[in-house]
């Protein structure tokens, strides 16, 4: 053996020794793309005998022993190799004696001095630790995102609760300040209506005497007739009762608004008692006008639930507001679904309608006081505000799921154990 050959043999031996010490492994394929040689690192890292793979192409090996790659990905790798292209970090998984492990393979085509393709060679690496770390990181990120979503929701509920508390104090003050002059105005309106009725009766009696006055005092009769024309007594006789009726209606509307404000401010003042949530919902349905339920197809799905400690009047009122809003959203022949259930220490009642849904840009405001999408005169905008306040007073919440074109689902959650 020549000195040059001996030195080359020793260099190859040193190189193979270093490869065998590495956590990576070296591999070679022949011109038919079949495995022909592995370093010892494969046996150490893959916990398997390299001889099991000698003679196989990589695509045969991947289809027979590996996972994590689709058939399309394996076919794409085969096409790349057959085109004598280098490839980097082809990752796959394989069951070994140590369990499922992940590997990454990179390789380059090999050519002789005269350019003839002689095979492939490359490096394999166990990337299980990296993959597990990536999966753990993804899980951690998902957990953080979920926690952040819960924090955002809790923050929103806290802000809403503080807003409701401030509005409650304001509502109590406003209701008190309006109530006294309202009572004065309503009483005077009633007395005015009574007096006007008496004056109209007196005027009618005088008008009945017009022929007699005309016969006895023609000049006076003519003057009275002229004054009646100038004052348009015929119009006033019809218009004044209508004006008083409209005034009385306006005062009644103010009274109802004040009553709603007082109700909102007084939420939570009732006694707590155990009662079936089913019974509470039934009470709410009985409080609704019959005609409002007649135009919708109402479906019920009540679960068997134990008694719930709550303030029945308040919870029933909250259900009335939720039901009223759902019924107003449902067109003639639309569907309204009422469902009850229990999950994770809470009982709930869900009211779902097939209405047009709530636009995303106003969903954040639907529980705000005096916010309403109904025409002027058809809603004050306190119903959902009161419902939210009742839920918050019970330590519960209202979740809303709505989108344009698919209706709205409002779910009132109440804890099964009330805070002291």
C-alpha positions in Angstrom: 0.0 0.0 0.0 1.4 3.4 -1.0 1.9 6.1 1.6 -0.7 8.3 -0.1 -3.3 5.5 0.0 -2.5 4.8 3.6 -2.9 8.4 4.5 -6.2 8.6 2.7 -7.5 5.5 4.4 -6.5 6.9 7.8 -8.3 10.2 7.0 -11.4 8.4 6.1 -11.2 6.4 9.3 -10.8 9.5 11.3 -13.8 11.1 9.5 -15.9 8.1 10.1 -14.9 8.0 13.8 -15.9 11.7 14.2 -19.2 11.0 12.5 -19.9 8.1 14.8 -19.3 10.3 17.8 -21.8 12.9 16.5 -25.5 12.9 17.4 -26.2 13.3 13.7 -25.6 10.5 11.2 -24.2 10.2 7.7 -26.0 8.3 5.0 -25.3 7.4 1.3 -27.5 6.2 -1.6 -26.3 4.7 -4.8 -27.2 5.7 -8.4 -30.6 3.9 -8.0 -31.4 6.0 -5.0 -31.1 3.0 -2.7 -29.5 3.3 0.8 -26.1 1.7 0.9 -24.4 3.1 3.9 -25.1 4.7 7.3 -22.9 5.9 10.1 -23.4 4.5 13.6 -25.3 7.6 14.7 -28.5 6.2 13.1 -28.5 3.2 15.3 -27.9 5.3 18.4 -30.5 8.0 17.5 -33.1 5.9 15.7 -32.8 2.9 18.1 -32.9 0.7 15.1 -30.6 -1.3 12.8 -29.5 0.5 9.7 -29.4 -2.8 7.9 -33.2 -2.8 7.9 -33.1 0.2 5.5 -30.2 -0.8 3.2 -31.5 -1.4 -0.3 -34.6 0.8 0.1 -35.2 4.1 -1.6 -36.1 7.0 0.8 -39.7 7.1 -0.6 -40.1 3.4 0.0 -38.7 3.9 3.5 -41.0 6.8 4.2 -44.1 5.0 3.0 -43.3 1.9 5.0 -42.0 3.2 8.3 -42.7 6.9 8.8 -45.5 9.3 9.5 -45.9 13.0 9.3 -45.8 13.3 5.6 -48.7 13.0 3.2 -48.5 10.9 0.0 -48.3 14.2 -2.0 -45.3 15.3 0.0 -43.5 12.0 -0.4 -44.2 12.1 -4.2 -42.9 15.7 -4.3 -39.7 14.6 -2.5 -39.2 11.7 -4.9 -39.6 14.0 -7.9 -37.0 16.4 -6.5 -34.5 13.6 -5.9 -35.0 12.0 -9.3 -34.4 15.5 -10.8 -31.0 15.3 -8.9 -31.7 18.4 -6.8 -30.3 19.0 -3.3 -32.9 19.0 -0.5 -32.8 20.4 3.0 -34.5 19.6 6.3 -37.1 17.0 5.1 -38.9 16.2 8.4 -40.7 13.1 9.3 -41.6 11.0 12.4 -41.1 7.4 13.2 -41.9 5.0 16.0 -38.8 3.7 17.7 -38.1 1.7 20.8 -38.0 5.0 22.6 -41.4 6.1 21.3 -42.3 8.5 18.6 -39.3 10.6 17.4 -38.9 13.3 14.8 -36.0 13.4 12.3 -34.7 15.9 9.7 -32.8 14.9 6.6 -30.7 16.9 4.2 -28.8 15.6 1.1 -26.9 16.5 -2.0 -26.4 14.6 -5.3 -22.9 13.2 -5.9 -21.2 13.2 -9.3 -18.0 11.6 -10.5 -15.0 13.6 -11.9 -16.5 13.3 -15.4 -20.0 14.4 -14.3 -21.7 11.0 -13.9 -24.3 10.8 -11.2 -23.2 8.2 -8.6 -25.8 8.7 -5.8 -26.7 10.9 -2.8 -25.2 11.5 0.5 -26.3 13.6 3.4 -26.9 14.1 7.1 -29.7 13.0 9.4 -30.6 14.6 12.7 -32.9 13.8 15.6 -35.1 17.0 16.1 -37.5 15.5 18.6 -36.5 17.9 21.4 -37.0 20.9 19.0 -40.4 19.6 17.8 -41.6 18.9 21.4 -40.4 22.4 22.4 -42.3 23.9 19.5 -45.4 22.0 20.4 -45.1 23.0 24.0 -44.6 26.6 22.9 -47.7 26.5 20.7 -49.7 25.0 23.6 -48.4 27.7 25.9 -49.3 30.4 23.4 -52.7 29.0 23.0 -53.1 28.9 26.8 -51.9 32.5 27.0 -54.3 33.6 24.2 -57.2 31.9 26.0 -56.1 33.5 29.3 -55.9 36.9 27.6 -59.4 36.4 26.1 -60.7 35.6 29.6 -59.0 38.7 31.0 -60.4 40.9 28.3 -63.9 39.5 28.9 -63.5 40.0 32.7 -62.3 43.5 32.1 -65.2 44.3 29.8 -67.6 42.8 32.4 -65.9 44.9 35.2 -66.2 48.1 33.1 -69.8 47.3 32.3 -70.5 46.6 36.0 -68.9 49.9 37.1 -70.8 51.7 34.4 -74.1 50.1 35.5 -73.4 51.0 39.1 -72.8 54.6 38.2 -75.8 54.7 36.0 -77.9 53.1 38.8 -77.0 56.0 41.1 -77.7 58.5 38.4 -81.0 56.8 37.6 -82.1 56.9 41.2 -81.3 60.6 41.4 -82.9 61.5 38.1 -86.0 59.5 38.9 -86.4 61.2 42.2 -85.9 64.7 40.7 -88.4 64.1 37.9 -91.0 62.3 40.0 -92.1 65.3 42.0 -92.7 67.7 39.2 -94.1 64.9 37.1 -96.7 64.2 39.8 -97.5 67.9 40.0 -97.9 68.2 36.2 -100.0 65.0 35.9 -102.3 66.2 38.7 -102.8 69.6 37.1 -103.3 67.9 33.7 -106.1 65.8 35.1 -107.7 68.8 36.8 -107.4 70.9 33.7 -109.1 68.1 31.6 -111.9 68.1 34.2 -112.3 71.9 34.1 -112.1 72.0 30.3 -114.8 69.4 30.1 -117.0 71.5 32.4 -116.3 74.6 30.3 -117.2 72.8 27.1 -120.4 71.7 28.6 -121.2 75.3 29.7 -120.3 76.6 26.2 -122.5 74.0 24.6 -125.4 75.2 26.9 -124.8 78.8 25.9 -124.7 77.8 22.2 -128.1 76.1 22.7 -129.5 79.5 23.8 -128.3 81.3 20.6 -131.8 81.4 19.0 -133.3 83.0 22.1 -130.5 85.6 22.4 -130.9 86.4 18.7 -134.6 87.0 19.1 -134.2 89.1 22.3 -131.0 90.9 21.5 -130.0 90.7 17.8 -127.0 93.0 18.2 -125.5 91.0 21.1 -126.1 87.7 19.2 -124.3 89.0 16.2 -121.4 90.2 18.3 -121.1 86.8 20.0 -121.3 85.0 16.7 -118.5 87.2 15.3 -116.3 86.5 18.4 -117.0 82.7 18.0 -115.8 82.9 14.4 -112.7 84.9 15.3 -111.8 82.5 18.1 -112.6 79.5 15.9 -114.6 78.0 18.7 -115.7 75.0 16.6 -112.0 74.0 16.1 -111.1 74.6 19.7 -114.0 72.4 20.9 -112.4 69.5 19.0 -108.7 70.4 19.4 -108.5 71.1 23.2 -109.6 67.6 24.2 -107.1 66.1 21.8 -104.3 68.3 23.1 -105.1 67.3 26.6 -105.2 63.6 25.6 -101.7 64.0 23.9 -100.4 65.8 27.0 -101.7 63.1 29.2 -100.0 60.4 27.0 -96.7 62.3 27.1 -96.8 62.5 30.8 -97.7 58.8 31.0 -94.6 58.1 28.9 -92.5 60.1 31.2 -94.0 58.2 34.1 -93.1 54.9 32.5 -89.5 56.1 31.9 -89.2 57.2 35.5 -90.6 53.8 36.6 -88.0 52.1 34.5 -85.3 54.2 36.0 -86.5 53.5 39.5 -86.7 49.8 38.7 -83.2 49.8 37.3 -81.9 51.6 40.4 -83.7 49.3 42.7 -82.5 46.0 41.2 -81.3 43.6 43.9 -83.6 44.8 46.6 -85.8 41.7 46.7 -85.4 38.7 48.9 -83.4 35.6 47.7 -85.3 32.3 47.6 -85.0 28.9 45.9 -87.1 28.5 42.8 -87.1 26.6 39.6 -85.6 28.4 36.7 -88.3 26.9 34.6 -91.0 28.6 36.8 -89.2 31.9 36.5 -89.2 31.7 32.7 -92.9 30.7 32.7 -93.7 33.8 34.9 -91.9 35.9 32.4 -93.8 34.4 29.5 -97.1 35.1 31.3 -96.1 38.8 31.7 -95.8 39.3 28.0 -98.7 40.5 25.9 -100.5 37.5 24.3 -100.3 39.2 20.9 -96.6 39.5 21.0 -96.2 35.7 21.3 -98.9 34.9 18.7 -96.9 36.0 15.7 -93.8 33.8 16.5 -93.2 30.1 16.5 -92.0 29.5 20.1 -90.0 26.4 20.9 -89.2 25.2 24.4 -86.4 23.0 25.6 -86.3 23.0 29.4 -83.8 20.8 31.2 -84.5 19.2 34.6 -82.8 21.6 37.0 -82.6 21.8 40.8 -84.0 24.9 42.5 -81.9 28.0 42.0 -81.4 30.6 44.8 -82.1 34.0 43.3 -84.4 37.0 43.4 -87.3 35.6 41.3 -88.9 38.9 40.6 -85.7 40.4 39.3 -84.7 37.3 37.2 -88.2 37.1 35.8 -88.0 40.8 34.8 -84.6 40.1 33.1 -86.2 37.3 31.1 -89.1 39.6 30.1 -86.6 42.1 28.7 -84.7 39.4 26.8 -87.9 37.9 25.5 -89.3 41.2 24.5 -86.2 42.2 22.5 -86.2 38.8 20.8 -89.9 39.0 19.9 -89.5 42.5 18.5 -86.7 41.2 16.2 -88.7 38.2 14.9 -90.8 38.8 11.8 -94.3 37.2 11.4 -93.9 33.5 11.4 -90.3 33.7 12.7 -88.9 31.3 15.3 -88.1 31.9 19.0 -86.2 29.2 21.0 -86.2 29.2 24.8 -83.7 26.7 26.4 -82.5 26.1 29.9 -79.5 24.1 31.2 -76.7 23.9 33.7 -72.9 23.8 33.2 -69.9 24.5 35.5 -71.8 25.7 38.6 -74.2 27.9 36.6 -77.8 27.6 35.4 -78.7 29.4 32.3 -81.6 30.4 30.1 -80.9 31.0 26.4 -83.3 33.0 24.2 -82.6 32.7 20.5 -84.4 34.4 17.6 -84.3 34.1 13.8 -84.4 37.9 13.4 -82.0 39.9 11.3 -79.2 39.9 13.9 -77.2 42.7 15.4 -74.5 44.5 13.4 -71.0 44.0 14.8 -70.3 47.7 15.1 -73.1 48.2 17.7 -72.9 45.0 19.7 -70.7 46.7 22.2 -73.4 49.2 23.0 -76.6 47.1 23.3 -76.4 46.9 27.1 -75.7 50.7 27.4 -78.5 52.8 29.0 -80.9 54.4 26.5 -79.3 52.7 23.6 -82.0 51.5 21.2 -82.4 50.8 17.5 -86.1 51.1 17.5 -87.9 54.2 16.2 -88.4 57.2 18.5 -91.3 56.5 20.8 -91.1 52.7 20.6 -88.4 52.1 23.1 -86.5 53.8 25.9 -83.4 51.6 25.7 -83.3 50.4 29.3 -84.6 46.8 28.9 -81.2 45.1 28.2 -79.6 47.5 30.6 -81.8 46.3 33.4 -81.3 42.7 32.4 -77.6 43.1 32.6 -77.8 44.8 35.9 -80.0 42.0 37.3 -77.5 39.4 36.1 -74.6 41.3 37.6 -76.4 41.7 40.9 -76.7 37.9 41.0 -73.0 37.4 40.2 -73.9 36.2 36.7 -73.6 37.5 33.2 -75.3 37.8 29.8 -73.5 36.4 26.8 -74.5 37.5 23.3 -74.0 35.7 20.0 -75.3 37.5 17.0 -74.5 38.1 13.4 -76.3 39.7 10.5 -78.5 37.3 8.7 -78.6 34.5 11.4 -80.4 36.1 14.4 -79.3 36.6 18.0 -78.8 34.3 21.0 -78.8 35.9 24.4 -77.8 33.6 27.3 -78.5 34.6 30.9 -76.1 32.8 33.3 -76.7 32.7 37.0 -74.4 31.0 39.6 -76.0 28.1 41.5 -74.4 29.4 44.7 -75.1 33.1 45.4 -72.4 35.1 47.1 -73.1 36.3 50.6 
